[in-house]
Amino acid sequence: MIQIQLNLPESAFSVLRSTPDEFAQELLIAAVVKWYEVGMISQSKAAEIAGISRQTFLQALDRFGVSPFQTTPEELTEEVSRG
């Protein structure tokens, strides 16, 4: 596994009232949720990158207010009208 070092002010941890390790995990989850939201990665890849189960990833999506469905309502309507 590759480690990445970030330089953050000590006050960053107080924002989430967390330890540096908890902050780093939350930062990683926030990143994969965003990458999923914009269509860069799948649910399974996001869970893998964050080191969490897919179920935990789905819970994170809910926590961040992100839909677990990547299909837009317009795309869904098109699929239904074609079928």
Phi and psi restraints in degrees (range 20) as a CNS / XPLOR table:
assign (resid 1 and name C) (resid 2 and name N)
       (resid 2 and name CA) (resid 2 and name C) 1.0 -94.1 20.0 2
assign (resid 2 and name N) (resid 2 and name CA)
       (resid 2 and name C) (resid 3 and name N) 1.0 138.8 20.0 2
assign (resid 2 and name C) (resid 3 and name N)
       (resid 3 and name CA) (resid 3 and name C) 1.0 -107.4 20.0 2
assign (resid 3 and name N) (resid 3 and name CA)
       (resid 3 and name C) (resid 4 and name N) 1.0 141.9 20.0 2
assign (resid 3 and name C) (resid 4 and name N)
       (resid 4 and name CA) (resid 4 and name C) 1.0 -119.5 20.0 2
assign (resid 4 and name N) (resid 4 and name CA)
       (resid 4 and name C) (resid 5 and name N) 1.0 134.1 20.0 2
assign (resid 4 and name C) (resid 5 and name N)
       (resid 5 and name CA) (resid 5 and name C) 1.0 -101.1 20.0 2
assign (resid 5 and name N) (resid 5 and name CA)
       (resid 5 and name C) (resid 6 and name N) 1.0 131.5 20.0 2
assign (resid 5 and name C) (resid 6 and name N)
       (resid 6 and name CA) (resid 6 and name C) 1.0 -117.8 20.0 2
assign (resid 6 and name N) (resid 6 and name CA)
       (resid 6 and name C) (resid 7 and name N) 1.0 141.5 20.0 2
assign (resid 6 and name C) (resid 7 and name N)
       (resid 7 and name CA) (resid 7 and name C) 1.0 -101.6 20.0 2
assign (resid 7 and name N) (resid 7 and name CA)
       (resid 7 and name C) (resid 8 and name N) 1.0 113.5 20.0 2
assign (resid 7 and name C) (resid 8 and name N)
       (resid 8 and name CA) (resid 8 and name C) 1.0 -126.5 20.0 2
assign (resid 8 and name N) (resid 8 and name CA)
       (resid 8 and name C) (resid 9 and name N) 1.0 148.5 20.0 2
assign (resid 8 and name C) (resid 9 and name N)
       (resid 9 and name CA) (resid 9 and name C) 1.0 -68.8 20.0 2
assign (resid 9 and name N) (resid 9 and name CA)
       (resid 9 and name C) (resid 10 and name N) 1.0 150.1 20.0 2
assign (resid 9 and name C) (resid 10 and name N)
       (resid 10 and name CA) (resid 10 and name C) 1.0 -58.2 20.0 2
assign (resid 10 and name N) (resid 10 and name CA)
       (resid 10 and name C) (resid 11 and name N) 1.0 -28.5 20.0 2
assign (resid 10 and name C) (resid 11 and name N)
       (resid 11 and name CA) (resid 11 and name C) 1.0 -66.4 20.0 2
assign (resid 11 and name N) (resid 11 and name CA)
       (resid 11 and name C) (resid 12 and name N) 1.0 -18.4 20.0 2
assign (resid 11 and name C) (resid 12 and name N)
       (resid 12 and name CA) (resid 12 and name C) 1.0 -60.6 20.0 2
assign (resid 12 and name N) (resid 12 and name CA)
       (resid 12 and name C) (resid 13 and name N) 1.0 -34.6 20.0 2
assign (resid 12 and name C) (resid 13 and name N)
       (resid 13 and name CA) (resid 13 and name C) 1.0 -72.6 20.0 2
assign (resid 13 and name N) (resid 13 and name CA)
       (resid 13 and name C) (resid 14 and name N) 1.0 -28.3 20.0 2
assign (resid 13 and name C) (resid 14 and name N)
       (resid 14 and name CA) (resid 14 and name C) 1.0 -71.9 20.0 2
assign (resid 14 and name N) (resid 14 and name CA)
       (resid 14 and name C) (resid 15 and name N) 1.0 -22.7 20.0 2
assign (resid 14 and name C) (resid 15 and name N)
       (resid 15 and name CA) (resid 15 and name C) 1.0 -57.7 20.0 2
assign (resid 15 and name N) (resid 15 and name CA)
       (resid 15 and name C) (resid 16 and name N) 1.0 -45.2 20.0 2
assign (resid 15 and name C) (resid 16 and name N)
       (resid 16 and name CA) (resid 16 and name C) 1.0 -99.3 20.0 2
assign (resid 16 and name N) (resid 16 and name CA)
       (resid 16 and name C) (resid 17 and name N) 1.0 3.7 20.0 2
assign (resid 16 and name C) (resid 17 and name N)
       (resid 17 and name CA) (resid 17 and name C) 1.0 50.6 20.0 2
assign (resid 17 and name N) (resid 17 and name CA)
       (resid 17 and name C) (resid 18 and name N) 1.0 56.1 20.0 2
assign (resid 17 and name C) (resid 18 and name N)
       (resid 18 and name CA) (resid 18 and name C) 1.0 -137.1 20.0 2
assign (resid 18 and name N) (resid 18 and name CA)
       (resid 18 and name C) (resid 19 and name N) 1.0 165.8 20.0 2
assign (resid 18 and name C) (resid 19 and name N)
       (resid 19 and name CA) (resid 19 and name C) 1.0 -78.8 20.0 2
assign (resid 19 and name N) (resid 19 and name CA)
       (resid 19 and name C) (resid 20 and name N) 1.0 164.7 20.0 2
assign (resid 19 and name C) (resid 20 and name N)
       (resid 20 and name CA) (resid 20 and name C) 1.0 -55.5 20.0 2
assign (resid 20 and name N) (resid 20 and name CA)
       (resid 20 and name C) (resid 21 and name N) 1.0 -39.8 20.0 2
assign (resid 20 and name C) (resid 21 and name N)
       (resid 21 and name CA) (resid 21 and name C) 1.0 -66.0 20.0 2
assign (resid 21 and name N) (resid 21 and name CA)
       (resid 21 and name C) (resid 22 and name N) 1.0 -42.8 20.0 2
assign (resid 21 and name C) (resid 22 and name N)
       (resid 22 and name CA) (resid 22 and name C) 1.0 -65.0 20.0 2
assign (resid 22 and name N) (resid 22 and name CA)
       (resid 22 and name C) (resid 23 and name N) 1.0 -40.7 20.0 2
assign (resid 22 and name C) (resid 23 and name N)
       (resid 23 and name CA) (resid 23 and name C) 1.0 -61.2 20.0 2
assign (resid 23 and name N) (resid 23 and name CA)
       (resid 23 and name C) (resid 24 and name N) 1.0 -45.1 20.0 2
assign (resid 23 and name C) (resid 24 and name N)
       (resid 24 and name CA) (resid 24 and name C) 1.0 -62.0 20.0 2
assign (resid 24 and name N) (resid 24 and name CA)
       (resid 24 and name C) (resid 25 and name N) 1.0 -41.9 20.0 2
assign (resid 24 and name C) (resid 25 and name N)
       (resid 25 and name CA) (resid 25 and name C) 1.0 -65.0 20.0 2
assign (resid 25 and name N) (resid 25 and name CA)
       (resid 25 and name C) (resid 26 and name N) 1.0 -42.0 20.0 2
assign (resid 25 and name C) (resid 26 and name N)
       (resid 26 and name CA) (resid 26 and name C) 1.0 -66.7 20.0 2
assign (resid 26 and name N) (resid 26 and name CA)
       (resid 26 and name C) (resid 27 and name N) 1.0 -37.4 20.0 2
assign (resid 26 and name C) (resid 27 and name N)
       (resid 27 and name CA) (resid 27 and name C) 1.0 -63.0 20.0 2
assign (resid 27 and name N) (resid 27 and name CA)
       (resid 27 and name C) (resid 28 and name N) 1.0 -43.1 20.0 2
assign (resid 27 and name C) (resid 28 and name N)
       (resid 28 and name CA) (resid 28 and name C) 1.0 -64.2 20.0 2
assign (resid 28 and name N) (resid 28 and name CA)
       (resid 28 and name C) (resid 29 and name N) 1.0 -43.7 20.0 2
assign (resid 28 and name C) (resid 29 and name N)
       (resid 29 and name CA) (resid 29 and name C) 1.0 -63.6 20.0 2
assign (resid 29 and name N) (resid 29 and name CA)
       (resid 29 and name C) (resid 30 and name N) 1.0 -42.5 20.0 2
assign (resid 29 and name C) (resid 30 and name N)
       (resid 30 and name CA) (resid 30 and name C) 1.0 -60.4 20.0 2
assign (resid 30 and name N) (resid 30 and name CA)
       (resid 30 and name C) (resid 31 and name N) 1.0 -39.5 20.0 2
assign (resid 30 and name C) (resid 31 and name N)
       (resid 31 and name CA) (resid 31 and name C) 1.0 -65.3 20.0 2
assign (resid 31 and name N) (resid 31 and name CA)
       (resid 31 and name C) (resid 32 and name N) 1.0 -47.3 20.0 2
assign (resid 31 and name C) (resid 32 and name N)
       (resid 32 and name CA) (resid 32 and name C) 1.0 -69.9 20.0 2
assign (resid 32 and name N) (resid 32 and name CA)
       (resid 32 and name C) (resid 33 and name N) 1.0 -31.5 20.0 2
assign (resid 32 and name C) (resid 33 and name N)
       (resid 33 and name CA) (resid 33 and name C) 1.0 -62.5 20.0 2
assign (resid 33 and name N) (resid 33 and name CA)
       (resid 33 and name C) (resid 34 and name N) 1.0 -45.2 20.0 2
assign (resid 33 and name C) (resid 34 and name N)
       (resid 34 and name CA) (resid 34 and name C) 1.0 -64.8 20.0 2
assign (resid 34 and name N) (resid 34 and name CA)
       (resid 34 and name C) (resid 35 and name N) 1.0 -44.3 20.0 2
assign (resid 34 and name C) (resid 35 and name N)
       (resid 35 and name CA) (resid 35 and name C) 1.0 -60.7 20.0 2
assign (resid 35 and name N) (resid 35 and name CA)
       (resid 35 and name C) (resid 36 and name N) 1.0 -38.3 20.0 2
assign (resid 35 and name C) (resid 36 and name N)
       (resid 36 and name CA) (resid 36 and name C) 1.0 -66.4 20.0 2
assign (resid 36 and name N) (resid 36 and name CA)
       (resid 36 and name C) (resid 37 and name N) 1.0 -45.0 20.0 2
assign (resid 36 and name C) (resid 37 and name N)
       (resid 37 and name CA) (resid 37 and name C) 1.0 -57.8 20.0 2
assign (resid 37 and name N) (resid 37 and name CA)
       (resid 37 and name C) (resid 38 and name N) 1.0 -38.7 20.0 2
assign (resid 37 and name C) (resid 38 and name N)
       (resid 38 and name CA) (resid 38 and name C) 1.0 -90.3 20.0 2
assign (resid 38 and name N) (resid 38 and name CA)
       (resid 38 and name C) (resid 39 and name N) 1.0 4.6 20.0 2
assign (resid 38 and name C) (resid 39 and name N)
       (resid 39 and name CA) (resid 39 and name C) 1.0 84.2 20.0 2
assign (resid 39 and name N) (resid 39 and name CA)
       (resid 39 and name C) (resid 40 and name N) 1.0 16.3 20.0 2
assign (resid 39 and name C) (resid 40 and name N)
       (resid 40 and name CA) (resid 40 and name C) 1.0 -79.1 20.0 2
assign (resid 40 and name N) (resid 40 and name CA)
       (resid 40 and name C) (resid 41 and name N) 1.0 -31.1 20.0 2
assign (resid 40 and name C) (resid 41 and name N)
       (resid 41 and name CA) (resid 41 and name C) 1.0 -139.4 20.0 2
assign (resid 41 and name N) (resid 41 and name CA)
       (resid 41 and name C) (resid 42 and name N) 1.0 161.2 20.0 2
assign (resid 41 and name C) (resid 42 and name N)
       (resid 42 and name CA) (resid 42 and name C) 1.0 -86.2 20.0 2
assign (resid 42 and name N) (resid 42 and name CA)
       (resid 42 and name C) (resid 43 and name N) 1.0 169.6 20.0 2
assign (resid 42 and name C) (resid 43 and name N)
       (resid 43 and name CA) (resid 43 and name C) 1.0 -59.8 20.0 2
assign (resid 43 and name N) (resid 43 and name CA)
       (resid 43 and name C) (resid 44 and name N) 1.0 -45.5 20.0 2
assign (resid 43 and name C) (resid 44 and name N)
       (resid 44 and name CA) (resid 44 and name C) 1.0 -66.4 20.0 2
assign (resid 44 and name N) (resid 44 and name CA)
       (resid 44 and name C) (resid 45 and name N) 1.0 -38.3 20.0 2
assign (resid 44 and name C) (resid 45 and name N)
       (resid 45 and name CA) (resid 45 and name C) 1.0 -68.4 20.0 2
assign (resid 45 and name N) (resid 45 and name CA)
       (resid 45 and name C) (resid 46 and name N) 1.0 -39.4 20.0 2
assign (resid 45 and name C) (resid 46 and name N)
       (resid 46 and name CA) (resid 46 and name C) 1.0 -61.5 20.0 2
assign (resid 46 and name N) (resid 46 and name CA)
       (resid 46 and name C) (resid 47 and name N) 1.0 -45.9 20.0 2
assign (resid 46 and name C) (resid 47 and name N)
       (resid 47 and name CA) (resid 47 and name C) 1.0 -62.1 20.0 2
assign (resid 47 and name N) (resid 47 and name CA)
       (resid 47 and name C) (resid 48 and name N) 1.0 -41.8 20.0 2
assign (resid 47 and name C) (resid 48 and name N)
       (resid 48 and name CA) (resid 48 and name C) 1.0 -62.2 20.0 2
assign (resid 48 and name N) (resid 48 and name CA)
       (resid 48 and name C) (resid 49 and name N) 1.0 -47.1 20.0 2
assign (resid 48 and name C) (resid 49 and name N)
       (resid 49 and name CA) (resid 49 and name C) 1.0 -61.0 20.0 2
assign (resid 49 and name N) (resid 49 and name CA)
       (resid 49 and name C) (resid 50 and name N) 1.0 -41.3 20.0 2
assign (resid 49 and name C) (resid 50 and name N)
       (resid 50 and name CA) (resid 50 and name C) 1.0 -79.9 20.0 2
assign (resid 50 and name N) (resid 50 and name CA)
       (resid 50 and name C) (resid 51 and name N) 1.0 -11.3 20.0 2
assign (resid 50 and name C) (resid 51 and name N)
       (resid 51 and name CA) (resid 51 and name C) 1.0 71.2 20.0 2
assign (resid 51 and name N) (resid 51 and name CA)
       (resid 51 and name C) (resid 52 and name N) 1.0 34.7 20.0 2
assign (resid 51 and name C) (resid 52 and name N)
       (resid 52 and name CA) (resid 52 and name C) 1.0 -128.3 20.0 2
assign (resid 52 and name N) (resid 52 and name CA)
       (resid 52 and name C) (resid 53 and name N) 1.0 166.1 20.0 2
assign (resid 52 and name C) (resid 53 and name N)
       (resid 53 and name CA) (resid 53 and name C) 1.0 -74.4 20.0 2
assign (resid 53 and name N) (resid 53 and name CA)
       (resid 53 and name C) (resid 54 and name N) 1.0 161.7 20.0 2
assign (resid 53 and name C) (resid 54 and name N)
       (resid 54 and name CA) (resid 54 and name C) 1.0 -63.2 20.0 2
assign (resid 54 and name N) (resid 54 and name CA)
       (resid 54 and name C) (resid 55 and name N) 1.0 -37.0 20.0 2
assign (resid 54 and name C) (resid 55 and name N)
       (resid 55 and name CA) (resid 55 and name C) 1.0 -61.6 20.0 2
assign (resid 55 and name N) (resid 55 and name CA)
       (resid 55 and name C) (resid 56 and name N) 1.0 -43.3 20.0 2
assign (resid 55 and name C) (resid 56 and name N)
       (resid 56 and name CA) (resid 56 and name C) 1.0 -64.8 20.0 2
assign (resid 56 and name N) (resid 56 and name CA)
       (resid 56 and name C) (resid 57 and name N) 1.0 -36.5 20.0 2
assign (resid 56 and name C) (resid 57 and name N)
       (resid 57 and name CA) (resid 57 and name C) 1.0 -63.9 20.0 2
assign (resid 57 and name N) (resid 57 and name CA)
       (resid 57 and name C) (resid 58 and name N) 1.0 -42.9 20.0 2
assign (resid 57 and name C) (resid 58 and name N)
       (resid 58 and name CA) (resid 58 and name C) 1.0 -61.1 20.0 2
assign (resid 58 and name N) (resid 58 and name CA)
       (resid 58 and name C) (resid 59 and name N) 1.0 -37.5 20.0 2
assign (resid 58 and name C) (resid 59 and name N)
       (resid 59 and name CA) (resid 59 and name C) 1.0 -65.7 20.0 2
assign (resid 59 and name N) (resid 59 and name CA)
       (resid 59 and name C) (resid 60 and name N) 1.0 -37.2 20.0 2
assign (resid 59 and name C) (resid 60 and name N)
       (resid 60 and name CA) (resid 60 and name C) 1.0 -65.7 20.0 2
assign (resid 60 and name N) (resid 60 and name CA)
       (resid 60 and name C) (resid 61 and name N) 1.0 -39.7 20.0 2
assign (resid 60 and name C) (resid 61 and name N)
       (resid 61 and name CA) (resid 61 and name C) 1.0 -57.5 20.0 2
assign (resid 61 and name N) (resid 61 and name CA)
       (resid 61 and name C) (resid 62 and name N) 1.0 -44.8 20.0 2
assign (resid 61 and name C) (resid 62 and name N)
       (resid 62 and name CA) (resid 62 and name C) 1.0 -62.7 20.0 2
assign (resid 62 and name N) (resid 62 and name CA)
       (resid 62 and name C) (resid 63 and name N) 1.0 -43.6 20.0 2
assign (resid 62 and name C) (resid 63 and name N)
       (resid 63 and name CA) (resid 63 and name C) 1.0 -59.9 20.0 2
assign (resid 63 and name N) (resid 63 and name CA)
       (resid 63 and name C) (resid 64 and name N) 1.0 -36.5 20.0 2
assign (resid 63 and name C) (resid 64 and name N)
       (resid 64 and name CA) (resid 64 and name C) 1.0 -91.8 20.0 2
assign (resid 64 and name N) (resid 64 and name CA)
       (resid 64 and name C) (resid 65 and name N) 1.0 0.8 20.0 2
assign (resid 64 and name C) (resid 65 and name N)
       (resid 65 and name CA) (resid 65 and name C) 1.0 71.7 20.0 2
assign (resid 65 and name N) (resid 65 and name CA)
       (resid 65 and name C) (resid 66 and name N) 1.0 32.4 20.0 2
assign (resid 65 and name C) (resid 66 and name N)
       (resid 66 and name CA) (resid 66 and name C) 1.0 -108.8 20.0 2
assign (resid 66 and name N) (resid 66 and name CA)
       (resid 66 and name C) (resid 67 and name N) 1.0 132.4 20.0 2
assign (resid 66 and name C) (resid 67 and name N)
       (resid 67 and name CA) (resid 67 and name C) 1.0 -67.3 20.0 2
assign (resid 67 and name N) (resid 67 and name CA)
       (resid 67 and name C) (resid 68 and name N) 1.0 140.4 20.0 2
assign (resid 67 and name C) (resid 68 and name N)
       (resid 68 and name CA) (resid 68 and name C) 1.0 -76.0 20.0 2
assign (resid 68 and name N) (resid 68 and name CA)
       (resid 68 and name C) (resid 69 and name N) 1.0 -7.2 20.0 2
assign (resid 68 and name C) (resid 69 and name N)
       (resid 69 and name CA) (resid 69 and name C) 1.0 -99.7 20.0 2
assign (resid 69 and name N) (resid 69 and name CA)
       (resid 69 and name C) (resid 70 and name N) 1.0 128.4 20.0 2
assign (resid 69 and name C) (resid 70 and name N)
       (resid 70 and name CA) (resid 70 and name C) 1.0 -91.3 20.0 2
assign (resid 70 and name N) (resid 70 and name CA)
       (resid 70 and name C) (resid 71 and name N) 1.0 -8.0 20.0 2
assign (resid 70 and name C) (resid 71 and name N)
       (resid 71 and name CA) (resid 71 and name C) 1.0 -82.5 20.0 2
assign (resid 71 and name N) (resid 71 and name CA)
       (resid 71 and name C) (resid 72 and name N) 1.0 130.4 20.0 2
assign (resid 71 and name C) (resid 72 and name N)
       (resid 72 and name CA) (resid 72 and name C) 1.0 -77.6 20.0 2
assign (resid 72 and name N) (resid 72 and name CA)
       (resid 72 and name C) (resid 73 and name N) 1.0 158.8 20.0 2
assign (resid 72 and name C) (resid 73 and name N)
       (resid 73 and name CA) (resid 73 and name C) 1.0 -56.7 20.0 2
assign (resid 73 and name N) (resid 73 and name CA)
       (resid 73 and name C) (resid 74 and name N) 1.0 -35.3 20.0 2
assign (resid 73 and name C) (resid 74 and name N)
       (resid 74 and name CA) (resid 74 and name C) 1.0 -66.0 20.0 2
assign (resid 74 and name N) (resid 74 and name CA)
       (resid 74 and name C) (resid 75 and name N) 1.0 -43.1 20.0 2
assign (resid 74 and name C) (resid 75 and name N)
       (resid 75 and name CA) (resid 75 and name C) 1.0 -64.4 20.0 2
assign (resid 75 and name N) (resid 75 and name CA)
       (resid 75 and name C) (resid 76 and name N) 1.0 -39.3 20.0 2
assign (resid 75 and name C) (resid 76 and name N)
       (resid 76 and name CA) (resid 76 and name C) 1.0 -63.6 20.0 2
assign (resid 76 and name N) (resid 76 and name CA)
       (resid 76 and name C) (resid 77 and name N) 1.0 -42.9 20.0 2
assign (resid 76 and name C) (resid 77 and name N)
       (resid 77 and name CA) (resid 77 and name C) 1.0 -61.5 20.0 2
assign (resid 77 and name N) (resid 77 and name CA)
       (resid 77 and name C) (resid 78 and name N) 1.0 -43.6 20.0 2
assign (resid 77 and name C) (resid 78 and name N)
       (resid 78 and name CA) (resid 78 and name C) 1.0 -60.5 20.0 2
assign (resid 78 and name N) (resid 78 and name CA)
       (resid 78 and name C) (resid 79 and name N) 1.0 -44.2 20.0 2
assign (resid 78 and name C) (resid 79 and name N)
       (resid 79 and name CA) (resid 79 and name C) 1.0 -62.1 20.0 2
assign (resid 79 and name N) (resid 79 and name CA)
       (resid 79 and name C) (resid 80 and name N) 1.0 -42.3 20.0 2
assign (resid 79 and name C) (resid 80 and name N)
       (resid 80 and name CA) (resid 80 and name C) 1.0 -68.0 20.0 2
assign (resid 80 and name N) (resid 80 and name CA)
       (resid 80 and name C) (resid 81 and name N) 1.0 -40.1 20.0 2
assign (resid 80 and name C) (resid 81 and name N)
       (resid 81 and name CA) (resid 81 and name C) 1.0 -69.8 20.0 2
assign (resid 81 and name N) (resid 81 and name CA)
       (resid 81 and name C) (resid 82 and name N) 1.0 -26.9 20.0 2
assign (resid 81 and name C) (resid 82 and name N)
       (resid 82 and name CA) (resid 82 and name C) 1.0 -77.3 20.0 2
assign (resid 82 and name N) (resid 82 and name CA)
       (resid 82 and name C) (resid 83 and name N) 1.0 -30.7 20.0 2
